[in-house]
Amino acid sequence: MGQQREIASDRFGHPAGLTVVTVAEGLQAAGIYGVQALLILHMANFLFMPAELATVGGFAAWRGLLEGVFGPMSLQALATQTMGLYLGLFFLTPLLGGWLGDRHWGPRLTCILGAVLATAGMVMVILPATFLPGLLVSAFGAGALRCNLNAQTGHLYARDDGRRDSAFSILAAGLNTGAFLGPLLIGGLGERVNWQWGFAAASACMALAAVTLLIGNGLMPADTPPETRRSARLQPGDGRTIAALIGVMLLTSLFWLAQSQVWNVYSLWGRDHLDRMVLGFEVPVTWLQAFDSLAPILAVPPALALWRWQAARGREPKELGKIGIGMALMGSAFVWLALGSGAGQTPIAWVMVFHLVLNTGWLYLVPTVNALFSRTAPMAITGVMLGAVQFAVFLGSTMSGWLGRFYETMDAPSFWLLHAAFPLAGAAIMWAVRGKLGRVLRL
């Protein structure tokens, strides 16, 4: 009955449920990316300053824990490490969320509960006394939400449905629209008016995502019964598929190591080295995150046109080829940023090119990886494997937080060239192993 309802409700060639998940994705992205744009500046410029430390609940214990693991750190290094761990946890928790969706609650209920929990965590972030636990709560909620939104998108289509890749591109467009508006509106509000107002606006966006999922719940495919989910078993040959997908995930973590620094130290670099004056107006640092999310939206039409042109001639890259191209573009973007980070202030036009190249790489890699995992992962663990996609971001983000300490000791060009090396190495490795991986995954 659920599938028949979806077929009857098709709009613009896609199930009506795609609108629900895309709107929810955009709203949660506005909240999450708005918070991410504010967090590093909020900590480095205000909350982790000596005058405010006494108000931060649990800070002494948190500092002792971090320095026990990573060694003594300056307050700015503590901020970048905290940011890296938050980002890492944000992208680690989808593994738990995927498991809950696959084996216990189903993706529909897990999405709604995740959105509610993320909203509560963002409300906690508003107050210094609950700031640190609020980061933890919001990361767990958002993790449960995000991987199950991807799982629900995949469940809207049969595995051989040719609309699947375009559906994930539409979902990515929703994400990038929210990720553009969040830093622009929420980030600008928090940076220029009041930090707490920015976090409150982010909480409101996440609450609206929960409401959207509740209202549109009837348009989504029905969750399979709990006993069916728990009885699902891996099939012969699934082990090789899982191993190949884990290999892809590990390689993409090199992409995310560089990308995660755009959410972290890059904001501090923009504060210190970027000429942000445009026609007498000083561009807020948080708006750099909005530029980062606008770039893939601008890149979508020419990229899709290129892929259609290549497909008509039988020359469109296969999925693993696109992933390799995405990593190569990411590395090239950081080389470009390093070239523009010499003496003097960097023109803002220079970083516009950086964001365009970087996010063209994002467009090649991220929707392709999501579609690949949703199509090839064993049915018994689809949500967990989509969570593994996010685990790559956890690995990259955690490492980028550790690398952030070198921003204070290295010159800017060397710092960014270091980050270029990782995705370029990933692209070279993918080029070398793509044939073997493709045979295992039947691409």
C-alpha positions as CSV (number, residue, x, y, z in Angstrom):
1,M,0.0,0.0,0.0
2,G,2.8,2.4,0.9
3,Q,4.5,2.0,-2.5
4,Q,1.1,2.4,-4.4
5,R,0.4,5.6,-2.5
6,E,3.8,7.0,-3.6
7,I,3.2,6.1,-7.2
8,A,-0.2,7.8,-7.1
9,S,1.3,10.9,-5.6
10,D,4.2,11.5,-8.1
11,R,4.9,15.2,-8.8
12,F,7.4,16.5,-11.3
13,G,8.5,12.9,-12.0
14,H,9.4,12.1,-8.3
15,P,7.4,10.8,-5.3
16,A,5.8,13.5,-3.2
17,G,7.8,12.2,-0.3
18,L,10.9,13.6,-1.9
19,T,9.6,17.1,-1.2
20,V,9.1,16.3,2.5
21,V,12.7,15.0,3.0
22,T,14.2,17.9,0.9
23,V,12.4,20.6,2.9
24,A,13.4,18.9,6.1
25,E,17.0,18.6,4.9
26,G,17.0,22.3,4.0
27,L,15.7,23.4,7.4
28,Q,18.0,21.2,9.4
29,A,20.9,22.3,7.3
30,A,20.1,26.0,7.9
31,G,20.2,25.3,11.7
32,I,23.3,23.1,11.6
33,Y,25.4,25.2,9.3
34,G,24.3,28.4,10.9
35,V,25.6,27.0,14.2
36,Q,28.8,25.7,12.6
37,A,29.4,29.2,11.1
38,L,29.1,30.7,14.6
39,L,30.7,28.1,16.8
40,I,34.5,28.6,16.1
41,L,34.1,32.4,16.2
42,H,31.9,32.3,19.3
43,M,34.5,30.1,21.1
44,A,37.7,31.8,19.9
45,N,36.4,35.4,20.1
46,F,34.2,35.2,23.2
47,L,33.4,32.1,25.1
48,F,36.9,30.7,25.5
49,M,38.4,34.0,26.5
50,P,39.8,34.3,30.1
51,A,37.0,36.7,31.2
52,E,34.2,34.2,30.2
53,L,35.7,30.8,31.1
54,A,34.1,30.7,34.6
55,T,30.6,30.8,33.0
56,V,31.2,27.7,30.8
57,G,29.9,24.7,32.6
58,G,32.4,21.9,32.8
59,F,35.2,23.8,31.0
60,A,38.0,22.9,33.5
61,A,37.2,19.2,33.1
62,W,36.9,19.5,29.3
63,R,40.2,21.3,29.1
64,G,41.9,18.7,31.3
65,L,40.5,15.9,29.1
66,L,41.7,17.4,25.9
67,E,45.1,18.3,27.2
68,G,45.5,14.9,28.7
69,V,45.0,13.4,25.2
70,F,46.6,16.1,22.9
71,G,49.0,17.9,25.2
72,P,49.0,21.6,26.4
73,M,47.0,23.9,24.1
74,S,46.4,27.6,23.8
75,L,42.8,28.8,24.3
76,Q,42.5,29.2,20.5
77,A,43.8,25.7,19.9
78,L,41.2,24.4,22.5
79,A,38.6,26.1,20.4
80,T,39.7,24.5,17.1
81,Q,40.1,21.1,18.8
82,T,36.6,21.4,20.3
83,M,35.2,22.4,16.9
84,G,36.9,19.5,15.3
85,L,35.6,17.0,17.8
86,Y,32.1,18.5,17.6
87,L,32.1,18.1,13.8
88,G,33.6,14.6,14.2
89,L,30.9,13.6,16.7
90,F,28.2,15.2,14.5
91,F,29.3,12.8,11.7
92,L,30.0,9.8,13.9
93,T,26.5,9.6,15.4
94,P,24.8,8.6,12.1
95,L,26.3,5.1,12.7
96,L,24.2,4.8,15.8
97,G,21.2,6.6,14.1
98,G,21.4,4.2,11.2
99,W,21.5,1.2,13.4
100,L,18.4,2.4,15.3
101,G,16.6,3.1,12.1
102,D,17.6,-0.2,10.5
103,R,17.0,-2.5,13.5
104,H,14.6,-0.9,15.9
105,W,12.6,2.3,15.3
106,G,12.6,2.5,11.5
107,P,13.8,5.6,9.6
108,R,10.6,7.6,9.9
109,L,10.4,7.6,13.7
110,T,14.2,7.9,14.1
111,C,14.2,11.1,11.9
112,I,11.5,12.7,14.0
113,L,13.2,11.8,17.3
114,G,16.5,13.0,16.0
115,A,15.1,16.4,15.0
116,V,13.5,16.8,18.4
117,L,16.8,15.9,20.2
118,A,18.9,18.2,17.9
119,T,16.5,21.1,18.7
120,A,16.9,20.5,22.4
121,G,20.7,20.4,22.1
122,M,20.7,23.7,20.2
123,V,18.6,25.3,22.9
124,M,21.2,24.2,25.4
125,V,24.0,25.7,23.4
126,I,22.4,29.2,23.9
127,L,23.5,29.3,27.6
128,P,27.2,29.1,28.6
129,A,26.4,26.8,31.5
130,T,25.0,24.1,29.2
131,F,27.1,24.9,26.1
132,L,29.3,21.9,26.1
133,P,26.6,19.2,26.9
134,G,24.4,21.0,24.3
135,L,27.0,20.3,21.6
136,L,26.9,16.6,22.6
137,V,23.1,16.4,22.5
138,S,22.7,18.3,19.2
139,A,25.3,16.1,17.6
140,F,23.5,12.9,18.6
141,G,20.1,14.2,17.4
142,A,21.4,15.6,14.1
143,G,23.2,12.3,13.5
144,A,20.1,10.3,13.9
145,L,18.2,12.7,11.6
146,R,20.6,13.0,8.7
147,C,21.4,9.4,7.9
148,N,17.8,8.4,8.1
149,L,16.7,11.2,5.8
150,N,19.1,9.7,3.3
151,A,17.7,6.2,4.0
152,Q,14.1,7.4,3.5
153,T,15.1,9.1,0.2
154,G,16.5,5.7,-1.0
155,H,13.4,3.9,0.1
156,L,11.2,6.1,-2.1
157,Y,12.7,4.3,-5.2
158,A,13.2,0.8,-6.3
159,R,16.9,-0.1,-6.5
160,D,16.9,-0.1,-10.3
161,D,15.0,3.2,-10.6
162,G,16.9,5.6,-12.8
163,R,15.6,8.5,-10.8
164,R,17.6,7.6,-7.7
165,D,20.7,9.6,-8.6
166,S,18.8,12.7,-9.5
167,A,16.8,12.4,-6.3
168,F,19.9,12.6,-4.2
169,S,21.1,15.6,-6.3
170,I,17.7,17.2,-5.4
171,L,18.2,16.4,-1.8
172,A,21.7,17.8,-2.0
173,A,20.3,21.0,-3.5
174,G,17.9,21.3,-0.5
175,L,20.9,20.8,1.9
176,N,22.9,23.4,0.1
177,T,20.1,25.9,0.1
178,G,19.7,25.6,3.8
179,A,23.5,25.6,4.3
180,F,23.7,28.9,2.3
181,L,20.8,30.6,4.2
182,G,21.9,29.4,7.6
183,P,25.3,31.1,7.8
184,L,24.0,34.2,5.9
185,L,21.0,34.8,8.2
186,I,21.8,33.0,11.4
187,G,25.5,33.5,11.3
188,G,25.1,37.2,10.5
189,L,22.6,37.6,13.3
190,G,24.9,35.9,15.8
191,E,28.1,37.6,14.8
192,R,26.8,41.1,14.3
193,V,23.9,41.3,16.8
194,N,24.1,38.7,19.6
195,W,25.5,35.2,19.8
196,Q,22.5,33.8,21.7
197,W,20.0,35.2,19.1
198,G,21.9,33.3,16.4
199,F,21.8,30.0,18.3
200,A,18.1,30.6,19.1
201,A,17.3,31.1,15.3
202,A,19.2,27.9,14.6
203,S,17.0,26.1,17.2
204,A,13.9,27.4,15.5
205,C,15.0,26.0,12.1
206,M,15.6,22.6,13.6
207,A,12.2,22.6,15.3
208,L,10.6,23.4,11.9
209,A,12.4,20.4,10.4
210,A,10.7,18.2,13.0
211,V,7.3,19.8,12.3
212,T,7.8,19.2,8.5
213,L,8.6,15.5,9.1
214,L,5.5,15.1,11.3
215,I,3.2,16.8,8.8
216,G,4.6,14.9,5.9
217,N,4.8,11.5,7.6
218,G,2.0,10.0,5.6
219,L,3.8,10.7,2.3
220,M,6.8,8.6,3.3
221,P,7.1,4.8,2.6
222,A,5.9,2.8,5.6
223,D,8.6,1.4,7.8
224,T,9.0,-2.4,7.7
225,P,7.8,-4.1,10.9
226,P,10.4,-4.4,13.7
227,E,10.5,-8.2,13.5
228,T,11.2,-8.0,9.8
229,R,14.0,-5.4,10.3
230,R,15.6,-7.5,13.0
231,S,15.4,-10.8,11.0
232,A,17.1,-9.3,8.0
233,R,20.4,-11.1,7.3
234,L,23.4,-10.5,5.2
235,Q,23.6,-12.6,2.1
236,P,26.6,-14.5,0.6
237,G,28.9,-12.0,-1.1
238,D,27.8,-9.1,1.1
239,G,31.1,-9.2,3.0
240,R,33.1,-8.2,-0.1
241,T,30.6,-5.5,-0.9
242,I,30.9,-4.1,2.6
243,A,34.7,-4.2,2.5
244,A,34.7,-2.3,-0.8
245,L,32.3,0.3,0.5
246,I,34.5,0.7,3.6
247,G,37.5,1.3,1.3
248,V,35.6,4.0,-0.5
249,M,34.6,5.5,2.8
250,L,38.2,5.6,4.1
251,L,39.4,7.3,0.9
252,T,36.7,9.9,1.1
253,S,37.8,10.8,4.7
254,L,40.8,12.5,3.0
255,F,38.4,14.7,1.1
256,W,36.6,15.5,4.4
257,L,39.8,16.3,6.3
258,A,40.3,19.3,3.9
259,Q,36.6,20.2,3.7
260,S,36.2,20.2,7.5
261,Q,38.8,22.9,7.9
262,V,36.6,25.2,5.9
263,W,34.1,24.9,8.8
264,N,36.9,25.4,11.4
265,V,40.2,27.2,11.0
266,Y,39.2,28.8,7.7
267,S,37.0,31.2,9.6
268,L,39.9,32.3,11.7
269,W,42.0,32.7,8.6
270,G,39.2,34.9,7.1
271,R,39.2,36.9,10.3
272,D,43.0,37.5,10.1
273,H,44.0,37.5,6.4
274,L,41.0,38.3,4.2
275,D,40.2,41.7,2.8
276,R,36.4,41.6,3.6
277,M,35.6,45.2,2.5
278,V,33.2,45.3,-0.4
279,L,31.9,48.8,-1.5
280,G,32.4,50.1,2.0
281,F,30.7,47.1,3.7
282,E,32.7,44.7,5.8
283,V,31.5,41.1,5.0
284,P,30.9,39.1,8.2
285,V,33.2,36.2,8.6
286,T,30.3,33.9,9.0
287,W,29.1,34.7,5.5
288,L,32.1,32.8,4.2
289,Q,30.2,29.7,5.1
290,A,27.2,31.0,3.1
291,F,29.5,31.5,0.1
292,D,30.7,27.9,0.5
293,S,27.1,26.6,0.3
294,L,26.1,28.9,-2.6
295,A,28.9,27.6,-4.8
296,P,27.6,24.1,-5.3
297,I,24.2,25.5,-6.2
298,L,25.8,27.6,-8.9
299,A,27.8,24.6,-10.0
300,V,24.9,22.3,-10.4
301,P,23.6,23.5,-13.8
302,P,26.9,23.4,-15.7
303,A,27.9,20.1,-14.0
304,L,24.6,18.4,-14.9
305,A,24.9,19.8,-18.5
306,L,28.5,18.4,-18.7
307,W,27.4,15.0,-17.4
308,R,24.5,14.9,-20.0
309,W,26.9,15.8,-22.8
310,Q,29.3,13.1,-21.7
311,A,26.5,10.5,-21.2
312,A,25.3,11.2,-24.8
313,R,28.8,10.3,-26.0
314,G,29.3,7.4,-23.7
315,R,32.0,9.3,-21.8
316,E,30.4,10.2,-18.5
317,P,32.7,9.1,-15.6
318,K,31.4,6.1,-13.5
319,E,30.7,6.7,-9.9
320,L,34.2,5.9,-8.6
321,G,35.6,8.1,-11.3
322,K,33.4,11.0,-10.2
323,I,34.6,10.5,-6.6
324,G,38.2,10.7,-7.7
325,I,37.6,13.8,-9.7
326,G,35.9,15.4,-6.6
327,M,38.9,14.7,-4.5
328,A,41.2,16.1,-7.1
329,L,39.2,19.3,-7.4
330,M,39.2,19.6,-3.6
331,G,43.0,19.4,-3.5
332,S,43.3,21.9,-6.3
333,A,41.1,24.4,-4.5
334,F,43.4,24.3,-1.5
335,V,46.4,24.8,-3.7
336,W,44.7,27.9,-5.1
337,L,44.0,29.1,-1.5
338,A,47.6,28.6,-0.6
339,L,48.7,30.7,-3.7
340,G,46.5,33.5,-2.5
341,S,47.6,33.5,1.1
342,G,51.0,35.2,0.7
343,A,51.9,38.7,1.9
344,G,49.1,41.2,2.5
345,Q,45.4,40.7,2.6
346,T,43.8,38.2,0.3
347,P,41.1,39.7,-2.1
348,I,37.7,38.4,-1.4
349,A,37.3,37.5,-5.2
350,W,40.2,35.0,-4.7
351,V,38.2,33.0,-2.2
352,M,35.1,33.1,-4.4
353,V,37.1,31.1,-6.9
354,F,38.3,28.8,-4.1
355,H,34.7,28.1,-3.0
356,L,33.6,27.4,-6.6
357,V,36.3,24.9,-7.4
358,L,36.1,23.3,-3.9
359,N,32.3,22.8,-4.2
360,T,32.4,21.6,-7.7
361,G,34.5,18.8,-6.2
362,W,31.8,18.5,-3.5
363,L,29.1,18.1,-6.2
364,Y,31.1,15.3,-7.9
365,L,31.7,13.4,-4.7
366,V,28.9,13.8,-2.1
367,P,25.7,13.0,-4.0
368,T,27.6,10.3,-5.9
369,V,28.7,8.6,-2.6
370,N,25.2,8.8,-1.1
371,A,23.6,7.3,-4.2
372,L,26.4,4.6,-4.5
373,F,25.9,3.5,-0.9
374,S,22.1,3.6,-1.0
375,R,22.1,1.4,-4.1
376,T,24.9,-1.1,-3.4
377,A,24.8,-1.5,0.4
378,P,23.2,-4.8,1.6
379,M,19.5,-4.3,2.4
380,A,20.0,-5.6,6.0
381,I,22.3,-2.7,6.9
382,T,21.4,0.1,4.5
383,G,21.0,2.7,7.3
384,V,24.3,1.7,9.0
385,M,26.2,1.9,5.7
386,L,24.8,5.3,5.0
387,G,25.9,6.2,8.5
388,A,29.4,4.9,7.4
389,V,29.3,7.6,4.8
390,Q,29.1,10.1,7.6
391,F,31.9,8.2,9.5
392,A,34.3,9.4,6.8
393,V,33.4,12.9,7.8
394,F,34.0,12.0,11.4
395,L,37.5,10.8,10.6
396,G,38.3,13.9,8.5
397,S,36.8,16.4,11.0
398,T,38.6,14.9,14.0
399,M,41.9,15.0,12.2
400,S,41.3,18.5,10.9
401,G,40.7,19.6,14.5
402,W,44.1,18.3,15.5
403,L,45.8,19.9,12.5
404,G,44.2,23.2,13.5
405,R,46.8,23.8,16.1
406,F,49.4,24.3,13.4
407,Y,47.6,27.4,12.2
408,E,49.4,29.3,15.0
409,T,52.9,27.9,14.1
410,M,52.9,27.6,10.2
411,D,52.6,30.3,7.6
412,A,49.2,30.3,5.8
413,P,50.4,29.0,2.4
414,S,52.1,26.0,4.0
415,F,49.1,25.3,6.2
416,W,46.8,25.2,3.2
417,L,49.2,23.2,1.1
418,L,49.3,20.6,3.9
419,H,45.5,20.3,3.5
420,A,45.7,20.1,-0.3
421,A,48.0,17.0,0.0
422,F,45.4,14.8,1.6
423,P,42.6,14.9,-1.0
424,L,45.1,14.9,-3.9
425,A,46.6,11.7,-2.4
426,G,43.1,10.3,-2.1
427,A,42.4,11.0,-5.8
428,A,45.6,9.2,-6.8
429,I,44.7,6.2,-4.8
430,M,41.2,6.1,-6.1
431,W,42.5,6.3,-9.7
432,A,44.7,3.3,-8.9
433,V,42.1,1.0,-7.3
434,R,38.9,2.1,-9.0
435,G,38.9,-0.9,-11.4
436,K,39.1,-3.5,-8.6
437,L,36.5,-1.7,-6.4
438,G,34.2,-1.3,-9.4
439,R,34.3,-5.1,-10.1
440,V,33.4,-5.9,-6.5
441,L,30.5,-3.3,-6.5
442,R,29.4,-4.4,-10.0
443,L,29.7,-0.9,-11.4
